Amino acid sequence: MSKEIAIVGAGISGLSCAYLLSGNNYNITVFAKAFSPDITSNRAAAFWFPYHIRNDKRGRDWCQKSYAFYKQLSEDPASGISMKPLVKVLREGVQEEEPVWIEFIPDGACTLTPPEALAPGLKKQYNVLVPLIETQIFLPYLRNVLEESGVVFEKRIVNDFEELSSYDVIINCSALGSRDLCRDVSVIPVRGQVALIKTDTSRPVYLDNEKPLYIVPRQDAMIVGGTFEENVFEEIIEPATIERILNTAYEFFPELKQHAVVGSWAGLRPYRAEVRVEAEPGTKVIHNYGHGGSGFTLAFGCAEEVSRLVKNL
Ligand SMILES: Cc1cc2nc3c(=O)[nH]c(=O)nc-3n(C[C@H](O)[C@H](O)[C@H](O)COP(=O)(O)OP(=O)(O)OC[C@H]3O[C@@H](n4cnc5c(N)ncnc54)[C@H](O)[C@@H]3O)c2cc1C
């Protein structure tokens, strides 16, 4: 029997659910206060990498399913997804944290640079092949695909799930909106600020958690990040912070000084100690929010779990 499904939220969490649910005998409407490009999902870097997320079977499955999904989609150049080398370094003198993220990486996708080939100052260098999701291309692409398959998009602020009681299933992908919608104050904003410089797509994605520094060569610009500012609710850019981010990048890659600065942005990651993917007992609501700094890394794995929950509701 056909199901009427309401999805609240049009970021990567909402769109990935709509994508995996469409094609089943469902009528899907996505309700959102804001759409791409005016949402956090557009501000993501967004390379696949498990960052500050639960390290258990569920978390690993979500990451690996998303990896496989993006890898397949990278075969379509129009998707804005490509498989890119990522270099992750560990510096000398830095306390080595347990690299739990290695357990998340699909077999064969990660190698270590031999010690004799390491650049000065480095203790370790991991080389990983990861999906790079160019949000400025992928989010509109996904919306197009969804509209063509009959998914309806409606701009609307949902203040209470009761407003959607005529639907058979309500999927809550409202990220930070869940603070009000579900009165869940355990989801908090973690602001990220980044600079944009003229791009060089021949560079790998670069990740240095210790500094902290990441460089992401997209087609339109190179993202240089960034910050991880917990409980900051203002989505604003601070020029002094952008300058500091750029100076850190110049310290390690002086050649980047030749790249014109072309912009900057700030976004609020919807962080929660545990990503919430579950059906709320006694209701028609399935939650899918709190993906923090890994929303793209987790999206299609979480959406697959949501699809299973929808079938069982
Ligand atoms: C600087 C930065 C870099 C990042 N880099 C990466 C990265 O490299 N890799 C990665 O995987 N992740 C990265 N992230 C994290 C990623 O951006 C987020 O985890 C992801 O975008 C969350 O997606 P979402 O769909 O859950 O939320 P959002 O994109 O915030 O979407 C939420 C949706 O819900 C809607 N909404 C909210 N409340 C209501 C309401 N009451 N009624 C109706 N609609 C509502 C909003 O309008 C919006 O449409 C980064 C984030 C930042 C800020």
Ligand as a Chemical Component Dictionary entry (heavy atoms), coordinates in Angstrom:
data_LIG
# 
_chem_comp.id                   LIG 
_chem_comp.type                 NON-POLYMER 
_chem_comp.pdbx_formal_charge   0 
_chem_comp.three_letter_code    LIG 
# 
loop_
_chem_comp_atom.comp_id 
_chem_comp_atom.atom_id 
_chem_comp_atom.alt_atom_id 
_chem_comp_atom.type_symbol 
_chem_comp_atom.charge 
_chem_comp_atom.model_Cartn_x 
_chem_comp_atom.model_Cartn_y 
_chem_comp_atom.model_Cartn_z 
_chem_comp_atom.pdbx_ordinal 
LIG C1  C1  C 0 32.644 24.309 7.870  1  
LIG C2  C2  C 0 32.013 22.951 7.814  2  
LIG C3  C3  C 0 32.698 21.895 7.212  3  
LIG C4  C4  C 0 32.120 20.633 7.142  4  
LIG N1  N1  N 0 32.785 19.656 6.502  5  
LIG C5  C5  C 0 32.247 18.407 6.407  6  
LIG C6  C6  C 0 32.937 17.373 5.717  7  
LIG O1  O1  O 0 34.011 17.574 5.186  8  
LIG N2  N2  N 0 32.341 16.148 5.646  9  
LIG C7  C7  C 0 31.122 15.895 6.211  10 
LIG O2  O2  O 0 30.653 14.750 6.136  11 
LIG N3  N3  N 0 30.455 16.867 6.879  12 
LIG C8  C8  C 0 30.979 18.113 6.996  13 
LIG N4  N4  N 0 30.310 19.109 7.666  14 
LIG C9  C9  C 0 29.076 18.763 8.394  15 
LIG C10 C10 C 0 27.834 18.789 7.516  16 
LIG O3  O3  O 0 27.730 20.052 6.889  17 
LIG C11 C11 C 0 26.583 18.547 8.378  18 
LIG O4  O4  O 0 26.745 17.406 9.194  19 
LIG C12 C12 C 0 25.382 18.315 7.477  20 
LIG O5  O5  O 0 25.255 19.359 6.545  21 
LIG C13 C13 C 0 24.087 18.197 8.286  22 
LIG O6  O6  O 0 23.065 17.994 7.344  23 
LIG P1  P1  P 0 21.542 18.035 7.784  24 
LIG O7  O7  O 0 20.743 17.768 6.575  25 
LIG O8  O8  O 0 21.354 17.135 8.961  26 
LIG O9  O9  O 0 21.334 19.542 8.310  27 
LIG P2  P2  P 0 21.139 20.928 7.530  28 
LIG O10 O10 O 0 21.949 21.015 6.304  29 
LIG O11 O11 O 0 21.330 21.969 8.578  30 
LIG O12 O12 O 0 19.632 20.918 7.084  31 
LIG C14 C14 C 0 18.586 21.039 8.035  32 
LIG C15 C15 C 0 17.299 21.301 7.301  33 
LIG O13 O13 O 0 16.228 21.348 8.249  34 
LIG C16 C16 C 0 15.464 22.531 8.032  35 
LIG N5  N5  N 0 14.756 22.871 9.264  36 
LIG C17 C17 C 0 15.262 23.060 10.505 37 
LIG N6  N6  N 0 14.272 23.309 11.379 38 
LIG C18 C18 C 0 13.106 23.267 10.673 39 
LIG C19 C19 C 0 11.739 23.440 11.007 40 
LIG N7  N7  N 0 11.346 23.683 12.270 41 
LIG N8  N8  N 0 10.806 23.354 10.032 42 
LIG C20 C20 C 0 11.173 23.100 8.752  43 
LIG N9  N9  N 0 12.453 22.935 8.379  44 
LIG C21 C21 C 0 13.413 22.996 9.331  45 
LIG C22 C22 C 0 16.488 23.532 7.557  46 
LIG O14 O14 O 0 15.868 24.649 6.936  47 
LIG C23 C23 C 0 17.271 22.661 6.583  48 
LIG O15 O15 O 0 16.577 22.556 5.348  49 
LIG C24 C24 C 0 30.843 20.397 7.730  50 
LIG C25 C25 C 0 30.158 21.456 8.319  51 
LIG C26 C26 C 0 30.723 22.721 8.364  52 
LIG C27 C27 C 0 29.953 23.836 8.989  53 
# 
loop_
_chem_comp_bond.comp_id 
_chem_comp_bond.atom_id_1 
_chem_comp_bond.atom_id_2 
_chem_comp_bond.value_order 
_chem_comp_bond.pdbx_ordinal 
LIG C1  C2  SING 1  
LIG C2  C3  SING 2  
LIG C2  C26 DOUB 3  
LIG C3  C4  DOUB 4  
LIG C4  N1  SING 5  
LIG C4  C24 SING 6  
LIG N1  C5  DOUB 7  
LIG C5  C6  SING 8  
LIG C5  C8  SING 9  
LIG C6  O1  DOUB 10 
LIG C6  N2  SING 11 
LIG N2  C7  SING 12 
LIG C7  O2  DOUB 13 
LIG C7  N3  SING 14 
LIG N3  C8  DOUB 15 
LIG C8  N4  SING 16 
LIG N4  C9  SING 17 
LIG N4  C24 SING 18 
LIG C9  C10 SING 19 
LIG C10 O3  SING 20 
LIG C10 C11 SING 21 
LIG C11 O4  SING 22 
LIG C11 C12 SING 23 
LIG C12 O5  SING 24 
LIG C12 C13 SING 25 
LIG C13 O6  SING 26 
LIG O6  P1  SING 27 
LIG P1  O7  DOUB 28 
LIG P1  O8  SING 29 
LIG P1  O9  SING 30 
LIG O9  P2  SING 31 
LIG P2  O10 DOUB 32 
LIG P2  O11 SING 33 
LIG P2  O12 SING 34 
LIG O12 C14 SING 35 
LIG C14 C15 SING 36 
LIG C15 O13 SING 37 
LIG C15 C23 SING 38 
LIG O13 C16 SING 39 
LIG C16 N5  SING 40 
LIG C16 C22 SING 41 
LIG N5  C17 SING 42 
LIG N5  C21 SING 43 
LIG C17 N6  DOUB 44 
LIG N6  C18 SING 45 
LIG C18 C19 SING 46 
LIG C18 C21 DOUB 47 
LIG C19 N7  SING 48 
LIG C19 N8  DOUB 49 
LIG N8  C20 SING 50 
LIG C20 N9  DOUB 51 
LIG N9  C21 SING 52 
LIG C22 O14 SING 53 
LIG C22 C23 SING 54 
LIG C23 O15 SING 55 
LIG C24 C25 DOUB 56 
LIG C25 C26 SING 57 
LIG C26 C27 SING 58 
# 
